[in-house]
Amino acid sequence: VKVTTPSGKVISLHSRAGGSTDNIKKSYYVTSSLKNEKAGKYTIKVQDLAFRDVGTLNSWAIEFKK
């Protein structure tokens, strides 16, 4: 699970941890990595790389707090 910021910075949130676990239901807290980012388009890339596995992204959200 990677998020790309409006400036093109890629932040890895999740990387092949979880083994055979189904479903990632988790919040990720990113602080210093986003300090100088401006408003704009954020994109998320999700890959399910497990053998014979199928993945679906049902929803995602981003929240900024001061």
CHARMM internal coordinates of N, CA and C (Angstrom, degrees):
IC EDIT
DIST 1 N 1 CA 1.4492
DIST 1 CA 1 C 1.5279
ANGL 1 N 1 CA 1 C 106.85
DIST 1 C 2 N 1.3235
ANGL 1 CA 1 C 2 N 115.66
DIHE 1 N 1 CA 1 C 2 N 117.83
DIST 2 N 2 CA 1.4609
ANGL 1 C 2 N 2 CA 121.00
DIHE 1 CA 1 C 2 N 2 CA -179.98
DIST 2 CA 2 C 1.5228
ANGL 2 N 2 CA 2 C 109.73
DIHE 1 C 2 N 2 CA 2 C -130.15
DIST 2 C 3 N 1.3183
ANGL 2 CA 2 C 3 N 115.64
DIHE 2 N 2 CA 2 C 3 N 143.25
DIST 3 N 3 CA 1.4587
ANGL 2 C 3 N 3 CA 121.70
DIHE 2 CA 2 C 3 N 3 CA 176.31
DIST 3 CA 3 C 1.5212
ANGL 3 N 3 CA 3 C 107.89
DIHE 2 C 3 N 3 CA 3 C -114.95
DIST 3 C 4 N 1.3279
ANGL 3 CA 3 C 4 N 115.79
DIHE 3 N 3 CA 3 C 4 N 134.12
DIST 4 N 4 CA 1.4562
ANGL 3 C 4 N 4 CA 121.39
DIHE 3 CA 3 C 4 N 4 CA 174.90
DIST 4 CA 4 C 1.5229
ANGL 4 N 4 CA 4 C 108.52
DIHE 3 C 4 N 4 CA 4 C -107.51
DIST 4 C 5 N 1.3135
ANGL 4 CA 4 C 5 N 115.49
DIHE 4 N 4 CA 4 C 5 N 128.27
DIST 5 N 5 CA 1.4666
ANGL 4 C 5 N 5 CA 122.11
DIHE 4 CA 4 C 5 N 5 CA -176.98
DIST 5 CA 5 C 1.5324
ANGL 5 N 5 CA 5 C 109.85
DIHE 4 C 5 N 5 CA 5 C -84.72
DIST 5 C 6 N 1.3265
ANGL 5 CA 5 C 6 N 117.11
DIHE 5 N 5 CA 5 C 6 N 168.37
DIST 6 N 6 CA 1.4626
ANGL 5 C 6 N 6 CA 120.30
DIHE 5 CA 5 C 6 N 6 CA 178.80
DIST 6 CA 6 C 1.5381
ANGL 6 N 6 CA 6 C 113.55
DIHE 5 C 6 N 6 CA 6 C -57.29
DIST 6 C 7 N 1.3294
ANGL 6 CA 6 C 7 N 117.43
DIHE 6 N 6 CA 6 C 7 N -29.10
DIST 7 N 7 CA 1.4686
ANGL 6 C 7 N 7 CA 120.26
DIHE 6 CA 6 C 7 N 7 CA 179.99
DIST 7 CA 7 C 1.5286
ANGL 7 N 7 CA 7 C 112.55
DIHE 6 C 7 N 7 CA 7 C -84.97
DIST 7 C 8 N 1.3425
ANGL 7 CA 7 C 8 N 117.07
DIHE 7 N 7 CA 7 C 8 N -3.15
DIST 8 N 8 CA 1.4601
ANGL 7 C 8 N 8 CA 120.88
DIHE 7 CA 7 C 8 N 8 CA 179.18
DIST 8 CA 8 C 1.5158
ANGL 8 N 8 CA 8 C 114.73
DIHE 7 C 8 N 8 CA 8 C 97.09
DIST 8 C 9 N 1.3073
ANGL 8 CA 8 C 9 N 117.58
DIHE 8 N 8 CA 8 C 9 N -0.03
DIST 9 N 9 CA 1.4714
ANGL 8 C 9 N 9 CA 121.69
DIHE 8 CA 8 C 9 N 9 CA 177.96
DIST 9 CA 9 C 1.5239
ANGL 9 N 9 CA 9 C 108.71
DIHE 8 C 9 N 9 CA 9 C -69.85
DIST 9 C 10 N 1.3456
ANGL 9 CA 9 C 10 N 116.94
DIHE 9 N 9 CA 9 C 10 N 132.40
DIST 10 N 10 CA 1.4572
ANGL 9 C 10 N 10 CA 122.01
DIHE 9 CA 9 C 10 N 10 CA 179.24
DIST 10 CA 10 C 1.5248
ANGL 10 N 10 CA 10 C 108.85
DIHE 9 C 10 N 10 CA 10 C -105.13
DIST 10 C 11 N 1.3256
ANGL 10 CA 10 C 11 N 115.65
DIHE 10 N 10 CA 10 C 11 N 126.12
DIST 11 N 11 CA 1.4629
ANGL 10 C 11 N 11 CA 121.61
DIHE 10 CA 10 C 11 N 11 CA -179.59
DIST 11 CA 11 C 1.5191
ANGL 11 N 11 CA 11 C 108.19
DIHE 10 C 11 N 11 CA 11 C -116.42
DIST 11 C 12 N 1.3240
ANGL 11 CA 11 C 12 N 116.36
DIHE 11 N 11 CA 11 C 12 N 120.45
DIST 12 N 12 CA 1.4608
ANGL 11 C 12 N 12 CA 121.53
DIHE 11 CA 11 C 12 N 12 CA 178.70
DIST 12 CA 12 C 1.5248
ANGL 12 N 12 CA 12 C 108.90
DIHE 11 C 12 N 12 CA 12 C -84.01
DIST 12 C 13 N 1.3271
ANGL 12 CA 12 C 13 N 115.82
DIHE 12 N 12 CA 12 C 13 N 123.47
DIST 13 N 13 CA 1.4641
ANGL 12 C 13 N 13 CA 120.76
DIHE 12 CA 12 C 13 N 13 CA -179.20
DIST 13 CA 13 C 1.5277
ANGL 13 N 13 CA 13 C 112.28
DIHE 12 C 13 N 13 CA 13 C -100.83
DIST 13 C 14 N 1.3201
ANGL 13 CA 13 C 14 N 116.20
DIHE 13 N 13 CA 13 C 14 N -31.93
DIST 14 N 14 CA 1.4628
ANGL 13 C 14 N 14 CA 120.69
DIHE 13 CA 13 C 14 N 14 CA -174.62
DIST 14 CA 14 C 1.5166
ANGL 14 N 14 CA 14 C 107.93
DIHE 13 C 14 N 14 CA 14 C -150.48
DIST 14 C 15 N 1.3143
ANGL 14 CA 14 C 15 N 117.87
DIHE 14 N 14 CA 14 C 15 N 131.38
DIST 15 N 15 CA 1.4587
ANGL 14 C 15 N 15 CA 120.12
DIHE 14 CA 14 C 15 N 15 CA -177.04
DIST 15 CA 15 C 1.5213
ANGL 15 N 15 CA 15 C 111.62
DIHE 14 C 15 N 15 CA 15 C -138.69
DIST 15 C 16 N 1.3078
ANGL 15 CA 15 C 16 N 115.63
DIHE 15 N 15 CA 15 C 16 N 94.52
DIST 16 N 16 CA 1.4651
ANGL 15 C 16 N 16 CA 124.51
DIHE 15 CA 15 C 16 N 16 CA 171.99
DIST 16 CA 16 C 1.5280
ANGL 16 N 16 CA 16 C 114.75
DIHE 15 C 16 N 16 CA 16 C 53.76
DIST 16 C 17 N 1.2858
ANGL 16 CA 16 C 17 N 118.41
DIHE 16 N 16 CA 16 C 17 N 25.87
DIST 17 N 17 CA 1.4609
ANGL 16 C 17 N 17 CA 121.05
DIHE 16 CA 16 C 17 N 17 CA 175.10
DIST 17 CA 17 C 1.5248
ANGL 17 N 17 CA 17 C 108.05
DIHE 16 C 17 N 17 CA 17 C -94.09
DIST 17 C 18 N 1.2943
ANGL 17 CA 17 C 18 N 117.27
DIHE 17 N 17 CA 17 C 18 N 142.51
DIST 18 N 18 CA 1.4476
ANGL 17 C 18 N 18 CA 119.54
DIHE 17 CA 17 C 18 N 18 CA 177.00
DIST 18 CA 18 C 1.5137
ANGL 18 N 18 CA 18 C 113.44
DIHE 17 C 18 N 18 CA 18 C 124.34
DIST 18 C 19 N 1.3492
ANGL 18 CA 18 C 19 N 117.05
DIHE 18 N 18 CA 18 C 19 N -12.29
DIST 19 N 19 CA 1.4558
ANGL 18 C 19 N 19 CA 120.06
DIHE 18 CA 18 C 19 N 19 CA 177.50
DIST 19 CA 19 C 1.5079
ANGL 19 N 19 CA 19 C 112.80
DIHE 18 C 19 N 19 CA 19 C 57.17
DIST 19 C 20 N 1.3187
ANGL 19 CA 19 C 20 N 116.57
DIHE 19 N 19 CA 19 C 20 N -125.54
DIST 20 N 20 CA 1.4642
ANGL 19 C 20 N 20 CA 121.23
DIHE 19 CA 19 C 20 N 20 CA -177.18
DIST 20 CA 20 C 1.5296
ANGL 20 N 20 CA 20 C 112.41
DIHE 19 C 20 N 20 CA 20 C -91.20
DIST 20 C 21 N 1.3038
ANGL 20 CA 20 C 21 N 116.59
DIHE 20 N 20 CA 20 C 21 N 11.24
DIST 21 N 21 CA 1.4575
ANGL 20 C 21 N 21 CA 120.88
DIHE 20 CA 20 C 21 N 21 CA -179.24
DIST 21 CA 21 C 1.5225
ANGL 21 N 21 CA 21 C 111.09
DIHE 20 C 21 N 21 CA 21 C -63.27
DIST 21 C 22 N 1.3176
ANGL 21 CA 21 C 22 N 116.55
DIHE 21 N 21 CA 21 C 22 N 134.04
DIST 22 N 22 CA 1.4574
ANGL 21 C 22 N 22 CA 121.35
DIHE 21 CA 21 C 22 N 22 CA 173.87
DIST 22 CA 22 C 1.5171
ANGL 22 N 22 CA 22 C 108.34
DIHE 21 C 22 N 22 CA 22 C -88.44
DIST 22 C 23 N 1.3053
ANGL 22 CA 22 C 23 N 115.18
DIHE 22 N 22 CA 22 C 23 N 143.20
DIST 23 N 23 CA 1.4673
ANGL 22 C 23 N 23 CA 123.01
DIHE 22 CA 22 C 23 N 23 CA 171.39
DIST 23 CA 23 C 1.5258
ANGL 23 N 23 CA 23 C 113.47
DIHE 22 C 23 N 23 CA 23 C 70.06
DIST 23 C 24 N 1.3052
ANGL 23 CA 23 C 24 N 113.75
DIHE 23 N 23 CA 23 C 24 N 126.65
DIST 24 N 24 CA 1.4614
ANGL 23 C 24 N 24 CA 121.07
DIHE 23 CA 23 C 24 N 24 CA 171.32
DIST 24 CA 24 C 1.5216
ANGL 24 N 24 CA 24 C 105.90
DIHE 23 C 24 N 24 CA 24 C -108.02
DIST 24 C 25 N 1.2833
ANGL 24 CA 24 C 25 N 116.43
DIHE 24 N 24 CA 24 C 25 N 112.32
DIST 25 N 25 CA 1.4657
ANGL 24 C 25 N 25 CA 121.99
DIHE 24 CA 24 C 25 N 25 CA 175.55
DIST 25 CA 25 C 1.5095
ANGL 25 N 25 CA 25 C 105.58
DIHE 24 C 25 N 25 CA 25 C -121.84
DIST 25 C 26 N 1.3360
ANGL 25 CA 25 C 26 N 115.37
DIHE 25 N 25 CA 25 C 26 N 94.97
DIST 26 N 26 CA 1.4511
ANGL 25 C 26 N 26 CA 118.94
DIHE 25 CA 25 C 26 N 26 CA -169.54
DIST 26 CA 26 C 1.5226
ANGL 26 N 26 CA 26 C 110.65
DIHE 25 C 26 N 26 CA 26 C -152.12
DIST 26 C 27 N 1.3120
ANGL 26 CA 26 C 27 N 115.25
DIHE 26 N 26 CA 26 C 27 N 152.15
DIST 27 N 27 CA 1.4609
ANGL 26 C 27 N 27 CA 121.88
DIHE 26 CA 26 C 27 N 27 CA 171.33
DIST 27 CA 27 C 1.5133
ANGL 27 N 27 CA 27 C 107.67
DIHE 26 C 27 N 27 CA 27 C -105.50
DIST 27 C 28 N 1.3133
ANGL 27 CA 27 C 28 N 115.96
DIHE 27 N 27 CA 27 C 28 N 141.51
DIST 28 N 28 CA 1.4572
ANGL 27 C 28 N 28 CA 121.67
DIHE 27 CA 27 C 28 N 28 CA 177.73
DIST 28 CA 28 C 1.5154
ANGL 28 N 28 CA 28 C 107.60
DIHE 27 C 28 N 28 CA 28 C -117.91
DIST 28 C 29 N 1.3089
ANGL 28 CA 28 C 29 N 116.32
DIHE 28 N 28 CA 28 C 29 N 135.70
DIST 29 N 29 CA 1.4580
ANGL 28 C 29 N 29 CA 121.35
DIHE 28 CA 28 C 29 N 29 CA -179.19
DIST 29 CA 29 C 1.5207
ANGL 29 N 29 CA 29 C 108.26
DIHE 28 C 29 N 29 CA 29 C -112.47
DIST 29 C 30 N 1.3177
ANGL 29 CA 29 C 30 N 115.54
DIHE 29 N 29 CA 29 C 30 N 117.57
DIST 30 N 30 CA 1.4542
ANGL 29 C 30 N 30 CA 121.93
DIHE 29 CA 29 C 30 N 30 CA -179.54
DIST 30 CA 30 C 1.5235
ANGL 30 N 30 CA 30 C 106.80
DIHE 29 C 30 N 30 CA 30 C -118.26
DIST 30 C 31 N 1.3142
ANGL 30 CA 30 C 31 N 116.36
DIHE 30 N 30 CA 30 C 31 N 126.47
DIST 31 N 31 CA 1.4639
ANGL 30 C 31 N 31 CA 118.12
DIHE 30 CA 30 C 31 N 31 CA -177.20
DIST 31 CA 31 C 1.5250
ANGL 31 N 31 CA 31 C 111.00
DIHE 30 C 31 N 31 CA 31 C -114.58
DIST 31 C 32 N 1.3010
ANGL 31 CA 31 C 32 N 117.32
DIHE 31 N 31 CA 31 C 32 N -79.33
DIST 32 N 32 CA 1.4680
ANGL 31 C 32 N 32 CA 120.55
DIHE 31 CA 31 C 32 N 32 CA -172.30
DIST 32 CA 32 C 1.5250
ANGL 32 N 32 CA 32 C 113.12
DIHE 31 C 32 N 32 CA 32 C -64.95
DIST 32 C 33 N 1.3049
ANGL 32 CA 32 C 33 N 118.62
DIHE 32 N 32 CA 32 C 33 N -26.16
DIST 33 N 33 CA 1.4643
ANGL 32 C 33 N 33 CA 121.45
DIHE 32 CA 32 C 33 N 33 CA -178.26
DIST 33 CA 33 C 1.5178
ANGL 33 N 33 CA 33 C 113.03
DIHE 32 C 33 N 33 CA 33 C -64.81
DIST 33 C 34 N 1.3150
ANGL 33 CA 33 C 34 N 117.90
DIHE 33 N 33 CA 33 C 34 N -21.64
DIST 34 N 34 CA 1.4613
ANGL 33 C 34 N 34 CA 121.58
DIHE 33 CA 33 C 34 N 34 CA -175.94
DIST 34 CA 34 C 1.5283
ANGL 34 N 34 CA 34 C 113.40
DIHE 33 C 34 N 34 CA 34 C -110.49
DIST 34 C 35 N 1.3078
ANGL 34 CA 34 C 35 N 117.19
DIHE 34 N 34 CA 34 C 35 N 10.19
DIST 35 N 35 CA 1.4667
ANGL 34 C 35 N 35 CA 120.42
DIHE 34 CA 34 C 35 N 35 CA -171.72
DIST 35 CA 35 C 1.5185
ANGL 35 N 35 CA 35 C 115.07
DIHE 34 C 35 N 35 CA 35 C -53.00
DIST 35 C 36 N 1.2894
ANGL 35 CA 35 C 36 N 120.41
DIHE 35 N 35 CA 35 C 36 N -48.01
DIST 36 N 36 CA 1.4611
ANGL 35 C 36 N 36 CA 121.39
DIHE 35 CA 35 C 36 N 36 CA -173.70
DIST 36 CA 36 C 1.5212
ANGL 36 N 36 CA 36 C 113.06
DIHE 35 C 36 N 36 CA 36 C -103.05
DIST 36 C 37 N 1.3140
ANGL 36 CA 36 C 37 N 117.18
DIHE 36 N 36 CA 36 C 37 N 19.29
DIST 37 N 37 CA 1.4641
ANGL 36 C 37 N 37 CA 120.16
DIHE 36 CA 36 C 37 N 37 CA 179.73
DIST 37 CA 37 C 1.5216
ANGL 37 N 37 CA 37 C 110.84
DIHE 36 C 37 N 37 CA 37 C -77.96
DIST 37 C 38 N 1.2821
ANGL 37 CA 37 C 38 N 115.61
DIHE 37 N 37 CA 37 C 38 N 144.55
DIST 38 N 38 CA 1.4600
ANGL 37 C 38 N 38 CA 121.88
DIHE 37 CA 37 C 38 N 38 CA 178.20
DIST 38 CA 38 C 1.5261
ANGL 38 N 38 CA 38 C 108.83
DIHE 37 C 38 N 38 CA 38 C -102.45
DIST 38 C 39 N 1.3025
ANGL 38 CA 38 C 39 N 116.23
DIHE 38 N 38 CA 38 C 39 N 170.73
DIST 39 N 39 CA 1.4590
ANGL 38 C 39 N 39 CA 120.72
DIHE 38 CA 38 C 39 N 39 CA 176.77
DIST 39 CA 39 C 1.5248
ANGL 39 N 39 CA 39 C 109.19
DIHE 38 C 39 N 39 CA 39 C -63.37
DIST 39 C 40 N 1.3018
ANGL 39 CA 39 C 40 N 116.57
DIHE 39 N 39 CA 39 C 40 N 149.86
DIST 40 N 40 CA 1.4554
ANGL 39 C 40 N 40 CA 120.43
DIHE 39 CA 39 C 40 N 40 CA 179.07
DIST 40 CA 40 C 1.5095
ANGL 40 N 40 CA 40 C 111.18
DIHE 39 C 40 N 40 CA 40 C 159.89
DIST 40 C 41 N 1.3113
ANGL 40 CA 40 C 41 N 115.81
DIHE 40 N 40 CA 40 C 41 N -159.80
DIST 41 N 41 CA 1.4573
ANGL 40 C 41 N 41 CA 122.26
DIHE 40 CA 40 C 41 N 41 CA -175.14
DIST 41 CA 41 C 1.5312
ANGL 41 N 41 CA 41 C 111.10
DIHE 40 C 41 N 41 CA 41 C -89.19
DIST 41 C 42 N 1.3070
ANGL 41 CA 41 C 42 N 115.47
DIHE 41 N 41 CA 41 C 42 N 120.33
DIST 42 N 42 CA 1.4598
ANGL 41 C 42 N 42 CA 122.66
DIHE 41 CA 41 C 42 N 42 CA 173.58
DIST 42 CA 42 C 1.5239
ANGL 42 N 42 CA 42 C 107.22
DIHE 41 C 42 N 42 CA 42 C -104.69
DIST 42 C 43 N 1.3224
ANGL 42 CA 42 C 43 N 117.31
DIHE 42 N 42 CA 42 C 43 N 137.22
DIST 43 N 43 CA 1.4639
ANGL 42 C 43 N 43 CA 120.00
DIHE 42 CA 42 C 43 N 43 CA 177.72
DIST 43 CA 43 C 1.5255
ANGL 43 N 43 CA 43 C 109.24
DIHE 42 C 43 N 43 CA 43 C -123.07
DIST 43 C 44 N 1.3129
ANGL 43 CA 43 C 44 N 115.09
DIHE 43 N 43 CA 43 C 44 N 154.59
DIST 44 N 44 CA 1.4570
ANGL 43 C 44 N 44 CA 120.89
DIHE 43 CA 43 C 44 N 44 CA 179.11
DIST 44 CA 44 C 1.5202
ANGL 44 N 44 CA 44 C 108.12
DIHE 43 C 44 N 44 CA 44 C -122.71
DIST 44 C 45 N 1.3330
ANGL 44 CA 44 C 45 N 115.63
DIHE 44 N 44 CA 44 C 45 N 140.07
DIST 45 N 45 CA 1.4608
ANGL 44 C 45 N 45 CA 121.47
DIHE 44 CA 44 C 45 N 45 CA 176.40
DIST 45 CA 45 C 1.5220
ANGL 45 N 45 CA 45 C 106.72
DIHE 44 C 45 N 45 CA 45 C -122.11
DIST 45 C 46 N 1.3091
ANGL 45 CA 45 C 46 N 115.42
DIHE 45 N 45 CA 45 C 46 N 124.38
DIST 46 N 46 CA 1.4602
ANGL 45 C 46 N 46 CA 121.14
DIHE 45 CA 45 C 46 N 46 CA 179.97
DIST 46 CA 46 C 1.5215
ANGL 46 N 46 CA 46 C 108.25
DIHE 45 C 46 N 46 CA 46 C -123.14
DIST 46 C 47 N 1.3176
ANGL 46 CA 46 C 47 N 117.38
DIHE 46 N 46 CA 46 C 47 N 128.05
DIST 47 N 47 CA 1.4525
ANGL 46 C 47 N 47 CA 122.45
DIHE 46 CA 46 C 47 N 47 CA 176.84
DIST 47 CA 47 C 1.5149
ANGL 47 N 47 CA 47 C 108.68
DIHE 46 C 47 N 47 CA 47 C -125.81
DIST 47 C 48 N 1.3257
ANGL 47 CA 47 C 48 N 116.13
DIHE 47 N 47 CA 47 C 48 N 133.06
DIST 48 N 48 CA 1.4580
ANGL 47 C 48 N 48 CA 121.53
DIHE 47 CA 47 C 48 N 48 CA 173.07
DIST 48 CA 48 C 1.5167
ANGL 48 N 48 CA 48 C 105.55
DIHE 47 C 48 N 48 CA 48 C -103.82
DIST 48 C 49 N 1.3334
ANGL 48 CA 48 C 49 N 116.82
DIHE 48 N 48 CA 48 C 49 N 103.87
DIST 49 N 49 CA 1.4535
ANGL 48 C 49 N 49 CA 121.60
DIHE 48 CA 48 C 49 N 49 CA -173.12
DIST 49 CA 49 C 1.5211
ANGL 49 N 49 CA 49 C 113.46
DIHE 48 C 49 N 49 CA 49 C -99.20
DIST 49 C 50 N 1.3156
ANGL 49 CA 49 C 50 N 117.69
DIHE 49 N 49 CA 49 C 50 N 7.82
DIST 50 N 50 CA 1.4617
ANGL 49 C 50 N 50 CA 120.62
DIHE 49 CA 49 C 50 N 50 CA 179.09
DIST 50 CA 50 C 1.5330
ANGL 50 N 50 CA 50 C 109.84
DIHE 49 C 50 N 50 CA 50 C -71.40
DIST 50 C 51 N 1.3138
ANGL 50 CA 50 C 51 N 116.95
DIHE 50 N 50 CA 50 C 51 N 142.94
DIST 51 N 51 CA 1.4567
ANGL 50 C 51 N 51 CA 122.84
DIHE 50 CA 50 C 51 N 51 CA 179.64
DIST 51 CA 51 C 1.5232
ANGL 51 N 51 CA 51 C 110.26
DIHE 50 C 51 N 51 CA 51 C -62.04
DIST 51 C 52 N 1.3177
ANGL 51 CA 51 C 52 N 116.41
DIHE 51 N 51 CA 51 C 52 N 131.39
DIST 52 N 52 CA 1.4736
ANGL 51 C 52 N 52 CA 124.13
DIHE 51 CA 51 C 52 N 52 CA 178.78
DIST 52 CA 52 C 1.5218
ANGL 52 N 52 CA 52 C 112.70
DIHE 51 C 52 N 52 CA 52 C 55.47
DIST 52 C 53 N 1.2667
ANGL 52 CA 52 C 53 N 116.47
DIHE 52 N 52 CA 52 C 53 N 35.54
DIST 53 N 53 CA 1.4511
ANGL 52 C 53 N 53 CA 119.76
DIHE 52 CA 52 C 53 N 53 CA -179.19
DIST 53 CA 53 C 1.5224
ANGL 53 N 53 CA 53 C 108.73
DIHE 52 C 53 N 53 CA 53 C -115.26
DIST 53 C 54 N 1.2844
ANGL 53 CA 53 C 54 N 115.88
DIHE 53 N 53 CA 53 C 54 N 151.61
DIST 54 N 54 CA 1.4587
ANGL 53 C 54 N 54 CA 121.07
DIHE 53 CA 53 C 54 N 54 CA 178.64
DIST 54 CA 54 C 1.5247
ANGL 54 N 54 CA 54 C 107.16
DIHE 53 C 54 N 54 CA 54 C -124.43
DIST 54 C 55 N 1.3107
ANGL 54 CA 54 C 55 N 115.55
DIHE 54 N 54 CA 54 C 55 N 135.46
DIST 55 N 55 CA 1.4506
ANGL 54 C 55 N 55 CA 118.56
DIHE 54 CA 54 C 55 N 55 CA -179.58
DIST 55 CA 55 C 1.5161
ANGL 55 N 55 CA 55 C 111.07
DIHE 54 C 55 N 55 CA 55 C -125.54
DIST 55 C 56 N 1.3146
ANGL 55 CA 55 C 56 N 115.41
DIHE 55 N 55 CA 55 C 56 N 151.95
DIST 56 N 56 CA 1.4587
ANGL 55 C 56 N 56 CA 122.43
DIHE 55 CA 55 C 56 N 56 CA 177.61
DIST 56 CA 56 C 1.5134
ANGL 56 N 56 CA 56 C 108.40
DIHE 55 C 56 N 56 CA 56 C -138.32
DIST 56 C 57 N 1.3188
ANGL 56 CA 56 C 57 N 116.11
DIHE 56 N 56 CA 56 C 57 N 132.70
DIST 57 N 57 CA 1.4601
ANGL 56 C 57 N 57 CA 120.35
DIHE 56 CA 56 C 57 N 57 CA 173.74
DIST 57 CA 57 C 1.5149
ANGL 57 N 57 CA 57 C 107.09
DIHE 56 C 57 N 57 CA 57 C -93.60
DIST 57 C 58 N 1.3163
ANGL 57 CA 57 C 58 N 116.16
DIHE 57 N 57 CA 57 C 58 N 113.92
DIST 58 N 58 CA 1.4576
ANGL 57 C 58 N 58 CA 120.86
DIHE 57 CA 57 C 58 N 58 CA -178.49
DIST 58 CA 58 C 1.5251
ANGL 58 N 58 CA 58 C 112.45
DIHE 57 C 58 N 58 CA 58 C -86.81
DIST 58 C 59 N 1.3110
ANGL 58 CA 58 C 59 N 117.07
DIHE 58 N 58 CA 58 C 59 N -37.63
DIST 59 N 59 CA 1.4557
ANGL 58 C 59 N 59 CA 119.41
DIHE 58 CA 58 C 59 N 59 CA 179.37
DIST 59 CA 59 C 1.5222
ANGL 59 N 59 CA 59 C 109.57
DIHE 58 C 59 N 59 CA 59 C -166.69
DIST 59 C 60 N 1.3243
ANGL 59 CA 59 C 60 N 113.92
DIHE 59 N 59 CA 59 C 60 N 159.96
DIST 60 N 60 CA 1.4574
ANGL 59 C 60 N 60 CA 120.14
DIHE 59 CA 59 C 60 N 60 CA 171.86
DIST 60 CA 60 C 1.5102
ANGL 60 N 60 CA 60 C 107.73
DIHE 59 C 60 N 60 CA 60 C -157.67
DIST 60 C 61 N 1.3138
ANGL 60 CA 60 C 61 N 115.19
DIHE 60 N 60 CA 60 C 61 N 158.29
DIST 61 N 61 CA 1.4554
ANGL 60 C 61 N 61 CA 120.61
DIHE 60 CA 60 C 61 N 61 CA -179.61
DIST 61 CA 61 C 1.5280
ANGL 61 N 61 CA 61 C 108.40
DIHE 60 C 61 N 61 CA 61 C -149.21
DIST 61 C 62 N 1.3224
ANGL 61 CA 61 C 62 N 114.17
DIHE 61 N 61 CA 61 C 62 N 157.43
DIST 62 N 62 CA 1.4662
ANGL 61 C 62 N 62 CA 119.76
DIHE 61 CA 61 C 62 N 62 CA 175.27
DIST 62 CA 62 C 1.5232
ANGL 62 N 62 CA 62 C 106.73
DIHE 61 C 62 N 62 CA 62 C -129.62
DIST 62 C 63 N 1.3141
ANGL 62 CA 62 C 63 N 115.61
DIHE 62 N 62 CA 62 C 63 N 136.46
DIST 63 N 63 CA 1.4616
ANGL 62 C 63 N 63 CA 120.74
DIHE 62 CA 62 C 63 N 63 CA -178.35
DIST 63 CA 63 C 1.5276
ANGL 63 N 63 CA 63 C 107.99
DIHE 62 C 63 N 63 CA 63 C -131.43
DIST 63 C 64 N 1.3159
ANGL 63 CA 63 C 64 N 116.15
DIHE 63 N 63 CA 63 C 64 N 130.93
DIST 64 N 64 CA 1.4439
ANGL 63 C 64 N 64 CA 121.69
DIHE 63 CA 63 C 64 N 64 CA 177.15
DIST 64 CA 64 C 1.5168
ANGL 64 N 64 CA 64 C 109.95
DIHE 63 C 64 N 64 CA 64 C -106.52
DIST 64 C 65 N 1.3270
ANGL 64 CA 64 C 65 N 115.97
DIHE 64 N 64 CA 64 C 65 N 132.43
DIST 65 N 65 CA 1.4614
ANGL 64 C 65 N 65 CA 120.25
DIHE 64 CA 64 C 65 N 65 CA 177.91
DIST 65 CA 65 C 1.5204
ANGL 65 N 65 CA 65 C 108.20
DIHE 64 C 65 N 65 CA 65 C -122.91
DIST 65 C 66 N 1.3012
ANGL 65 CA 65 C 66 N 115.16
DIHE 65 N 65 CA 65 C 66 N 146.46
DIST 66 N 66 CA 1.4846
ANGL 65 C 66 N 66 CA 119.51
DIHE 65 CA 65 C 66 N 66 CA 177.01
DIST 66 CA 66 C 1.4877
ANGL 66 N 66 CA 66 C 110.13
DIHE 65 C 66 N 66 CA 66 C -93.62
END
COOR INIT
IC SEED 1 N 1 CA 1 C
IC BUILD
